[in-house]
């Protein structure tokens, strides 16, 4: 494989570790759609490197903090690939009693504080306790037999104040010991949640759905449905950034305002990652980085 992205690479998602070190997962357009795979790349101070190829699709990426700071790529089935800090290894997100291959696909993995969490269908919630060791935190909130529920996203202010969102507009809060259902203002699926620097929790979904709140008080921030399905949320430089497939916005006075890119305007957006003073926007064929002053294209 070439050490750089090729025209047939479609970017699935990405994560920033430092301002000069980031990671992306791609799929090869030249392969048949039925062939599940991921190409794992790193971008180190302007140079691309092809780190691995996996026979599973990547659902989500995060940067772990314990026991080592590493990038973690996760498949919907619980497969995990980690590398960084001089080590690399493969893991499975499962316990002796619980396995995503039986319970349903995982949707997102995110590091909150020092711990890494994964969530998915069936209201699955796992926490990484160490190398190759995951615990399950959802025993008390599993759906009834025949009931279809699932978490799409998780975030938190700390280990005792986590929020998971998902199907039917569900919002659940974890206090470090117990899960508590919250009064959601929408029945629509929530696909992303973000615990922001302003002390508020934002969650988003399809057709411009955006809500804000904390604990048991939530409200919808009405937006024009033409905004499209919201793909991701990020907090950067005291502002909420909102990505759709075709646009990037900031929230100003409860209204989404398009970001002005000028000559660097990309064709697509999907995911956002903020770390070490920079914000990156990952589209299917575009990556842009923002340092707080100007946007630059990552080639």
N, C-alpha and C positions, 0 to 999 in steps of 0.2 A: 504494500500500500504506500502511496505517496505520503510524505510527512506534512503536507498542507491540505487544506480543504480544496476540493475539486468542484467543477460545475455540476457534477451529479450528486454532490452532498446536499441533502436537505437537513437543515438544523432543526432538531427536535426541542432541545432546551440547553441551558447553559448556567454557569455559576462563576462568580468572581471570588477569588480568594484574597489576592492583593491587587493593587492598581496595575501591576505588571505581570499578574499570573491569573489565568482564567481557564475554564474547561467547557467543552461543548460535547454533546452527543448528536450524531447525525445518522441518517439512513441514506443508502445509495439508491438513487432513482433508477439506475440501470438494472437493478435486481427486481425480480417479480415481487409484487406486493405481498404475496403469500409467504415469502421467505422472511421470517423474523430475524432481525439483526440490529446491531448498533456498532457504529464506529466511535471510539472514544478519543478525543483530541485534547491536547493542552496548548495554551498560548502563553509563552514565556518571554516577556520583554520583546515582543514583536515577532518572535519565531514560533511557527506551528510545529507540533510534533504529534504523530499518530501513535497513541499509547497502547491501544488494544482494539480487538474486534470481538463482540459477543454474539452468541446465537439467540439473543433475546432483545426485545425492544426496550428502550429506556423510557420509563414513565416520569422520572424526577431525579434531580441532582441536589445535593447539599454539601456543605463543608463541615465535617465533624470537628469537634474540639477535644474529645477524650476517647481513648487514652492518648491518641495522637491527632494532630490537625491533618486531615486528609480529605480528598474529594471522595464522595460516595455516589455512585451511580446505582439506581434501583430499577428493577423490572416490575411489571404489574404482578408477577408471580412470586415476588419475594427474593429474587436473585439480586446479589449485591456485589459490586466490584469497588474496591478502595485502593487508592495509591497516593503517595505523598509522604513527606518527612522520612524518606529513605526506606519506606516499607510498602508492600502491596499484598493484597490478599482478597480472596473471594469468600462470601458468606451467604447464608440464607436467613431471611427474616421468618422465623417460626419458633414455636416452642414444642415440647413433646405432645401437647394437646391441641395446638392450633397451627394451621398452615394456610396461607393465602391461596394455595392451589386447591384447597377444599372449600374455603369460605368465600372467596371472591377476590377480584383484582385489587391491588393496592393503587392508590392514586397519587399520593404525595409523600415525600420524605423531607423533613425540615429539622435543622438544629435550632434548639431554643435554649439559650444559656449554654450550659455545658453538656446537655443531653440531646440525642438525636431521636426523633419520633417518626413513625410511619403510620399512615391512616389509609383506609380503603372501605370497600363494600362490606356490608354486614356490620357496620360501625366498628370495624377493626381499628385498634390502636395498639401499637407496639413501641417500646422504648429500648434503645440500645444500652446495655449495661456494661459491655466490654467487648473485646474482640470475639466475634462469633457467638455472642450471647445477647439475646433479645428477650424481653419479658412482655407479657400481654396485659393491657390495662383495661380491657373492655368487658370483663366477665359480667358485670352488673347491668350492662346497657345493650345487650344483644337483642336483635329483633325477634319477635315471636315467629314461630314456624309459619311459613307462607307469607310473611311480611317482607317487603323489599325496602330496605333502608341502607344508607351508606354515607360515609364521610368522604368528601372530596379534598379537604384542606385542613391544616392545623397550624396554629401559631400561639404564642403566649408572651406575656410580660416576664414571667418567671415560672419556675417549676410548680408553683402553687396557684397559678392563674393562667390556665390554658383554655383555648377556644377551638372547637372543631365544628365545621359546618358541612352541609351536604344536601342530600335529597329532601324534597318537600320543604325546603327552607329551614331545615333543622339547624339549631344552634345549641351546642352543649358546652358547658363550662366545667373544667376539672380543677378542684381546689387542692390537689396534691394527694387526696385520699378518695374523694367521691366525685362522681359526675352529676351535674345538675342541668336539666333541660331549661332553656331560656325561652322567653316569649318572643318568637320571631314575627316580624311584621310582614312576612311574605310566605306564600306556599310554593314559590318557585325554587328550583334547585340553586344552591349557592356553591360556586365552584372554587372560590378563593376567599381566604380570610387573612387579615394582616393586623397585628397589634402594633399600632403606629407610635411615633415619637411624641405625638400630642396627647397621649394617654387614652386615645379612643381606639375602638376596634372597628375596622372596616371589613365588609364582606361584599362579594359581587357575584354576578351571574350573567344570564343571557339578556340580550336586547337592552343593554345599558343599565341593568339592575345594579344598584349600589345602595347599601345600607350602612348605618353607623350606630354605635352604641357601646354599652359595656354592662356587664352583669345582666340585669333583667330589663333594661330600658333601651329600646332600639327604635329607629325610624328609617324610613326610606328617603333617600336623596333623589328626588325625581329627575330623570334625565331623558333626553330625546332618544327614542328607541333606535333611531338611525345611527346612533353611536356604534351599535353592533354588540356582539357578545364580548364581554370583558374577559380577557385571558389571564391577566396577572395584575398584581398591585405591588408597589414598593414605596418605602418612605425614604426620601433623600433630600438633604438640605432643607429640612423643615417643611417639606411639601409632599403631598400624596401624588404619586404617579400612577396612571391607569393605562394599561395596554390592551388594545383590541387587535384583531387580525390586521387591520388596515390603518391604525392610528395610535398615537400616544398623546395622553392628556395629563394636565394637572388639575387638581380640584381647587377651585377658587370661589369662595363664598357659596359653597354647596353646588357649584356648576362645573362641569367638565369643560376645560378650555384646551384646544389643540396646541401642542408644542410646535413652535416654528423651527424647522430644521434648515431652511434655506437650501443650499445646493446639496446638502448631504441627506435630503429626505429619502428614507428607504421605502421599498415597496410593501414590506410586510413587517409586522410585529407579532410577537407571541408572548415571550417571557422577559422578565426583568430581574436584575440582580444588582444589589448595592453593597459595596464593601470598600473599606480603605479609602474613602473619599471620592469614589467614582460610582457612576451608575451605568450599567450596560443594558442595552435593549437587543434581544435576540429575535430575529425574524427568520423565515424559512430560508432565505438566501442573503440576509443582511445582518451585520452586527455593527452597532454603533456604541461608542463610549462617550460619556459626558463627565467632565471634570469640574462642573459647577460654573464654567464660563463658556466653553465651546464644545460642540459635538465633533467627533472624528470617527471616520469609518475604519473598522478593523478588517484588514485584508489578509 
